Amino acid sequence: MINKRLLIKNLLAHNDENSFYDKKRKIDISHKEGKAKFLKHVCALSNSNPKNNSYIVIGVEDEDNSIIGVDFFDDSKIQNLINAYLSNPPIVQYENIPFPHLPDHKVVGLVTIRPIDKITSLRKNIWKYYGGAVFFRDGSISMPKVFDIEIKDTNSKIVKAIEDHAQNNIEYTLDGVFDFMNKRNDFNPQYKVFKEYFVLCWSGQKKIIKNETFFSRVDIALINEQVRLFFSTLDEVSITYTEDSFKIIEYVNLGLQNTFKYYPLEETLIQFENNAQYNIETKLLFEPPQYDKKVLHHIYNANNSILEKLKRGLKLSKNEEHDLNNLSATYVICYLNSFEDAIDKLHEAKPYLKKYSDDLYTFYKESMRILRKVKYS
């Protein structure tokens, strides 16, 4: 099994970006431009490597390959984005890889693009790229090209050598377990071995709410591959497991006017097989709460008033300060209740929330994560 941390190091050590590997400081698929550029790179890498895996490493400085990390990204619906916009879509996997020198909330993103030996193209227009466009890698650049010749496989031996040098061993596995147990010592860390092979570690603060057991500040890692599978700082999570599976149900706390309720957001099932393979399946459970339109109009207008004050640098009242903490969440509720402009207002609020406080920016990112999950499903 490949240790993904070693794989990233080997990729970074292999010259520079090329036809099977790309690196990015960050990606942003919350806007059309970011989606389009990401799809272009996936398309180009898939077409340039018909016989072997391709990779995108995210959280790396372009000039000196220094690893700076990005926020944990749990977009399990990224394959839906690929399927919606690409013809002959490859299988794409996004994984969060922790590095010892990074802050706890930072990881390196690793996108793996599986070979399909077919030509991938844009299915429809997005941003400035036209439907039907075919992209290939020209050195370190993804370029549109006319496909009229057979693609030569020049990378398989190189990619195989890089992946072989990233194979896991007992030392890396044991170091990974002890590292997790020591770092999560305050949050009841545990581990379990599945199918005599996979080592899964998890931790979280346990709490009982109405006779139900939840965990917050949950961290889950598959040690064999050095992959961080789950990380939640705000939401409550339920955890159950058997001898061959591990299930997480994530909840979000939503409501209006100090009346909040836990809503199941998504179920993640990790199924371990006898052939040293595992599968991760996700299922969206979220049913958005519905509210009276008159009440929502009042709250929506109040949010807009607060946003205008932030933009103009005006002082907020105590009540407005309190409402500001819920601004992102209430914009989400408005959007889920057919206030289409609420999503634009939420995007508009981003720089002002980020400037106002770290907590407000964290609430914003959590709201966007919920919307992303709902939208891509």
N, C-alpha and C positions, 0 to 999 in steps of 0.2 A: 504494500500500500504506500502511496506517495505521501510524504510529509510536505504539506503545502508551503510551509515556511522555508524549507530547503529549496523547494522548486522556485520560489520567488527569488531567492538569493542566486540560484544558478542562472535564472533568466536575466537578472540584472548584470551578472558577470559576463554574459555572452554578448560581447561587443555592444551594439546599440540596437534600437528598434529595427525590425526587418519584416519579412513577409509572414512570419509566424508569431510575432510578438510585438506588442505595443505597450506603451506606458503613458499614464496620465497623472497629472497632479490631482485632478478630481473630475467627476462627471456630474451633470445635472440633468436628469430626465423629467424634471417637473415642468419644463418649458419645451416648446416645439423645436427650438434651435438645438437644445441639448439632446432631445430625443433623436433628431435627425442626424447629428454628428455621431452619436453612439451607434445608431443603426448602420450608418455608412461604414464605420470601422468593423462592425461585426460582419457585414456583407463582404467587405474587402478581404478580411482575414479568412473567412470561410471559403471564398472563391480561390484564394491563393494557396490553400492547403487542403487539397481534396483527399489526402490519405492520412493526415495526422492532426493532432490537436493544435489549436492556436490559443494564445493567451493575451489578455489585457491586464496589466498590473496598475492599480489605482492607488494613489497616495505617495507618489515618487516625484521628486524634483527632476526636471528634464535635464538640467545642465550637469549635475554631478551625481545623479542616481541616489541622492540621500533619501532615506525613508522618513517621510513626515507624517504619514497616516491620514485617514479620513474618518468621519463619523461612522459608527456601526450602521450598516445598511441591510435591512431585512426584507427587501422587496422580493418576496417569493413569487410575485406575479410577473417578473421580468420576461419570462418565456411568453406570456400572453402578448406583451408588447411586440416581441420578435415575430410571433405568429400573425399579428394583425397587420404588420407593415412589410413583411418580406415574403416573397415567393420562394419555395423550397427552403423554408427556415431551418437553420441548424439548431441542434439542442445546445442551449446556453445555460451555464450554471454560474451564479454569483456566490462567492464565499468570502467570509470575513476572517482574516488571518491575523492573530495577535502577534506583536513583537515585544520582547522584554523592555526595550528602551522607550516605548511609546506610553503616553498616559492611558489610564484604564479605559477611557471612553473612545480611544482611537485604535483603529485596526488598519490593515492594508487590504484593499479589495482585490480579489482575484476572479477574473472572468475567464471561464474555460469554454471554448467553442469547439464542439465535437465535429469531426469530419463527416460529410454526407456524400461526397463525390458527385455533387450536382451543382449547377450554376444557380446561385442565389441572386435575386434582384429585388428592387423596391416594388412592392405591390401597388402603391398609390403615392401621390404627391405628399411631401412633407417638407415644410420650410422652403428652401430654394432648390430641393432635389425633386426630380420628376419621376413619376411612376414608370417602371420599366428600366430604370438606370441600373447598370451593372458596375460594381466597383471591384478593383483589384489593388493589391499592394505594389507600389513602385518604390522599392527600398523601404524607407520609414514613412511613406506618405500613402494614404488611401486615395486612389484616383479613379474617376469614371473611365471605362474603356469599352471598346467594341470587342465583343467576344467572337472570335472567328478561328481560333486555333485550339488544339488540345493543350491543357495545362500540364506542364512537366512537374513531376514530383521531385523536388530537390531538397526537401527539408526533413524527410522521415528519419533519416539516420541521425541528424543533428538533434531533433526533438526527442528521439528515443534515448540518446545518450544523456541529455539533460534530465529527462524523467527518471532514468535508471540511477543517476547520481543523487536523486532526491528520495530514494526509497527509505522507508522508516526502519528503525531497529529498536531493540529492547531498551537501549540507553535513552533514546529520545522519548520513548513512551513513558518510562519511569520518571525522567526529568520533568516531563509535562504534567504528570499526576501530582508530584510533590510541589511543583510550582503553583498549580491551581489550588491545592489544599492550603498552602501557606498564604497565598494572596487573598483567599476568600475565608480566612480563619474566623472572621466576625459574623459570617453569614451561613453557618452550619454546612460546610462543604461535605459532599458525599461523592462516592464513585460506585459504579457497577460495571461488571464485565458481562457483555452479551456475546453469546455464541462462542465462548472461550477465546475470543479474539478482540472484539471492540471494547475499548475502555471509554466510558462516558462519565464525565464529571459534571456536577451541578451544585448550585448553592442558591440560597434565598432567605429572606426574612419571613418566617412563618407567622400567619395571623389567622384568627378565627372570626369570620363575619357571618352572623346568623346561622351558626352551626355548620358552616362550610369552611374548609381549609383553603387558604390562598397563600401565595408567596409573592413578595415584592423584591425589587432589586435582584432579579433572577439572572443568573449567568449559567449557560450550558455550553460545554465544549466537548467535541469529539477528539480525544487526545491523540489517537493514532495518526490523524492527518493534520493535527494542529489547526483545526478549524473551530472558530467560535460560531456555534449554531444558533444561539439565542441570547439576547441581552435586552433587559427591560429595566428602566429606571423609574418609570411612573406607573405602569399598569400592574394589575394583579393577575396572577397566573395560577392555574391549577395544574398539578403534575400527577400522572399515574403511569405505572409501567408494569410489564409482564416480563417473562424470561426472554422474549424476543422482540419487544417493542417498547417505545417510550413516547408518551403522548403529552403534549402541552396544549392547554386551552387558554388563550389570552383574552383578557377582559379589558374594557375601557369604561371609565367612570364619567358619564355624561349627564347633563341636566341643566335646568334653568332655575334662576332665583333661589339658589341654595337647596334645591330639591334634586338630588343626584341618585343615580342607579347604576349598577354594574351591568353592562351589556357584553355578552360573548362576542368577540371580534373574529378570531380565527383559531382553527384547530391545526396543529402540526403533529403529524405522526411519523416517527422514525422507526422503520421496520428493518430489522437485522436478519440477514439470510445466512444459510449454512455454507455458502460458497465464498465467504469473506467479502460480501457485497452488502450495501445498505441502500435503502430508498427513503426519501423524504417526501411525504405527501402533505399538501396543505389544503384546507377547505375553509372557505369564508362562511362564517356563521352570523355575521352582523345583520341585524334588522334595525334600521335607523328609527329612533323615537320620533313620533309624530306629535305636533303641538298645534294649538289653535293659531290660525294665521294672524289674528289681531294682536295676540300676545307677541308673536314673532316679529311683526312689523314694528312694534314698540321697541323691542330689544335690538333689532337690526338698526333702527334709526339712532338709538342710543350709542351703539357701537360706532356708527359712522361719525357721530358727534365727537366721541373720544378720539377717534383716528384723526379727525381734522385738528383737534387741539394738539395732538402729538406732532403733526406736521408743521404746525405754526409755533411750536415751542411754548405753548401756554400751560399754566399750572392747572393740575387736575384737582377736583374736590375729593374729599375722603370717599364718598360713594363711587366716584369715577375711578379712583385708585383701586377700589375693590373690584369693580366691574372689569377693569383692565386685565386682571388676572385670568378672567374667563373669556376675554375677547376672542382668542383663537378658537376655543371650543364652541362658543356660541355662533361664530361665523360658520363653523362646520355644520352645526345643527340647522342653521338657516339654509345652507346650501343643500343639505339632505332633505329639506322640506320645500324644495323647488324655488328657493331664492337664488337664481342663477348668478346674479352679480356678486353674491357673497364670496365666491372663490376669488374674484378679481380684487375685492377689498382685502381679503386675507393676504394675497400676494403683495398688495400695496403696503400693507402694514409691516411687512417683514423687516425692512431696515430700521424702522422706528422702534419695534419691539427689541431688536438686537441691540440697539444703542441704549435702550432704557434699562434693561437688566438681563443677566444670563438666564434667570429663571423664566422670564417671559419669552425669550428666544427658544428655550427648551420646550415650552408649551407649544410654541408655533411649530417647531419641527415635529412634535408628536402629532399635532393636528394634521399636518401634511402627510405624515406616514399613514394615518388612518384613511385619508382621502385617496392616497395612492393605492392602498390595498383594495378599497371598494371600487375604484375606477377600473383598474386593470383586470379585476375579476369579471 
